Amino acid sequence: MKQMRNDSAIYLCKIVCIIPSVLLFHFFTHAQTKQIQKLPAAYVNPFIGASTACKPLYDWGKTFPGAATPFGMVQLSPNTITGGDNGSGYSKEHTSIEGFAFTQMSGVGWYGDLGNFLVMPTTGPLKTIAGKLDFSTKGYRSHFNKKTEKASAGYYEVVLSDTKIKTALTAAPHSGILKFNFPANKQSRIQIDLARRVGGTSTLQHITVINKNTISGWMKCTPEGGGWGDGSGHPDYTVYFYAQFSKPLVNYGVWEANIADSLKRKRKNIESDEYQAIIADSKIIPLIKDYEGKHIGFYTEFATQENEQVLVKSGISFVSIAGAEKNLQAEIADWDFNKVHQNATNLWNQALSKISIQTKSEAQKEVFYTALYHTLIDPRNFTDIDGNYMGGDKQVHNTTAFTKRTIFSGWDVFRSQMPLQTIINPTVVNDVVNSLVSLADESGKRYLERWEFLNAYSGCMVGNPAVSVLADAYAKGIRQYDINKAYNFAVNTCAKFGNNALGYAPNSVSKTLEYAYSEWCVAELAKQLGKTVDEKKFRLLAQSYKNIYSSEHKSFCPRLPTGFFRPWPEEGRLKFSFGTDESNLYQQGWFVPQYACRFE
């Protein structure tokens, strides 16, 4: 009996000793599980693809690493370069930064645009020029240590080595906020280059000092100042801003470069030593409250203590200063940087959670969610918080029926990104159709643009991708738009860019195949709308691909206007640009997706 009691006591003692161990084990296991089960935004690495010139070539994503929200109007990001084929204004092999801009393009080739409202914290004497990437010309540009650079969905930070200023950025859909931690300095500064623009320059700017904490103004960007396609993309837009500073404006002013009317202002012109010398020699105009010029900037100077924090926030609009103010007040009414950051993270988690993947590889999750993240940048919001947007007729329109969106890189996205959005973001696709249709209507062009940029018909690349997006949306029940108007514009598009005249596009395999597919899309739309005559016409046009098939070479081949095929090259189908755009016949020759579809 005694032995039994002893055994029981020992057993009880073991239980009492084991319980804390079990609880402790459970606690750590639970903690580790929670740590492993990260939310999707935590897997986003904005540095993936953020390069324009580094090796290996497959990393040339031309994306930006800065702060944005899903399909947001604002992309607040570091900029390392203004000119060249650098669509995003940033390349991760660079080791200096010229400022932090509120608008960026993402993932584009050609010569980029945007990069407007460039904010830069500085110390010491005022410099009015950014300076060159190699520092052969010095300015307000600063080196930075890559180890201090951090980025996540909706957030970016870096330490500027030359001035020891720690910078953090985060964004809301129509606005952004920057946080600067300055060193102790009697001449600290925040300066804003209003002329700055990726791929060129804004051609006219205006600024007003409203009160001791607030400025407003605008930057007009036209083809004469380069930009999208160095002006060939017909960019013509105005960015309005309403910005506030946490530190009062006491010692402030404007600088202005004397840009002669005779000076050309395309990309190469503004990169020239002559032009840069003019900017470096800008006139400083202190304490002026209202100013307009061809190349101006704004500065505010103040003394700072060690690690003193100064913030700047701004709303952006493509409609008006009043719109920019409303956007800022609706989204960032106070100075709570962390709250804005958390909201941006929440928006990304919500957007990225529409797809979940099962894998034990953290690396695969990073790649997947970063790729998904990049599909949710464009087509971005072009509408202010009050429903106003700038139309294709250069007039202000208001709508609550849809969100006007912009930067539809049609040829690049119609076979990949857009079908994905029909599944995870059908409302966005509905907005895209409405936006393209309203643009065709407002502009008076009455056809759907293949590569739209801030209301500009840039005409970039080939085919009629908007027709495909429309047909796909309608087939999947995404139909909150004027389908009759949309259909008529689709027909007009194929009439303007199609295989009607000869049954093929002269000298081009790419165009013939792309047009034949979009003509098939119209046939499918016609069928669903009961337009039997049109359906028959476009079904026939959809088979135009047969007209450029060479039985001799058993391949598609570019055909001359006379009807003869072009001479076959020695390299055969491997010949780059032999009737193809950015491809060869092996790559482009697969594009007959309608061939596998049943026509009857």
KAPEGI-V311980 format. One line per field, one symbol per residue. ss: DSSP state (H for helix, E for strand, L for the rest). psi: psi as a letter, one per 20 degrees, with the letter a starting at -180 (. if undefined). burial: 1 if it has 9 or more other ideal C-beta (glycine too) atoms within 8 Angstrom, else 0. A space follows every 10 residues. Layout:
BEGIN
ss->???
psi->???
burial->???
END
This chain:
BEGIN
ss->LHHHHHHHHH HHHHHHHHHH HHHHHHHHHH HHHHHHLLLH HHHLLLLLLL LLLLLLHHHL LLLLLLEELL LLLLEEEEEL LLLLLLLLLL LLLLLEELEE ELLLLLLLLL LLLLLLLEEE EEELLLLLLL LLLLLLLLLL LEEELHHHLE EELLEEEEEE LLLLEEEEEE ELLLEEEEEE EELLEEEEEE EEELLEELLE ELLEEEEEEE ELLEEEEEEE ELHHHELHHH HLLLLLEEEE EEEEELLLLL EEEEEELLLL LLLLLLHHHH HLHHHHHHHH LLEEEELLLE EEELLEEEEE EEEELLLEEE EEEEEEELLL HHHHHHHHHH HLLLLLHHHH HHHHHHHHHH HHLLLLLLLL LHHHHHHHHH HHHHLLLLLE ELLLLLLEEE LLLLLEEELL LLLLEELEEH HHHLLLHHHH HHHHLHHHHH HHHHHHHHHH HHHLLLLLLL EEELLEELLL LLLLHHHHHH HHHHHLLLLL LLHHHHHHHH HHHHHHLLLL LLLLLLLLHH HHHHHHHHHH HHHHHHHHLL LHHHHHHHHH HLLHHHHHEE LLLLEELLEL LLLLELLLLL LHHHLLLLLL LLLLHHHHLL LLHHHHLLLL
psi->gghggggggg ggggghhhgh ggggggghgg ghghhhmqqh hiipniipim qijrqrhijm hkrqiaprro kqhpnoqqpi qgaammhijq piiqjqpiao qipqrpkqaa paackrmopp prraqppjqh rqhjjhpqbi qqqqphhipq qrojqqqqpo hhikpppqqr qrhjrrpqpp oqrppimrqp qooiipppjc qqipqqqpog aiipqrarpp orhhkcbokk hijlpnrppq qoqqphpqog nraqqpqnoq hipqkaghgi iqhgghhggh kqppnqkpip qqrhnrrqqp qqqqrpkppp qpqqqqqjgr hhgggggghh hmhbknghgg ghhggghggg ghiipqqoqi ohghhggghg ggghikgqpr pjprhjiqqp rijkqpqpqi hrppqrmnmg hhihjfgghg hhghmhhggg ggggghghgh ghijhkrpqh npolipnhjp bramhhgggg gggghjjokm rnhgggghhg ghghhhnakg gijrppjogg ggggggghhh ghggggghjk nhghggghhg hijhhhijpo hgilqqpppr hiiqqqppqh iciiopknjq okrahhghii mmhihiqph.
burial->0000000000 0000000000 0000000000 0000000001 1011111111 1101000011 1111111111 1111111111 1110011111 1101011111 1111111101 1111111111 1110011111 1000101011 1101000110 1111111111 1010111111 1111111111 1110101111 1111111111 1111101110 0001111111 1010111111 1011111011 1111110010 0111111000 0010111011 1000110111 0101100100 1011111111 1101000111 1111111111 1011111110 1100001001 1011101110 1110000000 0001111111 0111111111 1111101111 1100011010 0101111111 1111001111 1100110111 1111111111 1110101111 1111110101 1111111111 1111000100 1010111111 1111001110 0001101111 1111111111 1111111000 1001101110 1101101111 0000111111 0000110100 0110101111 1011100110 0101000000
END
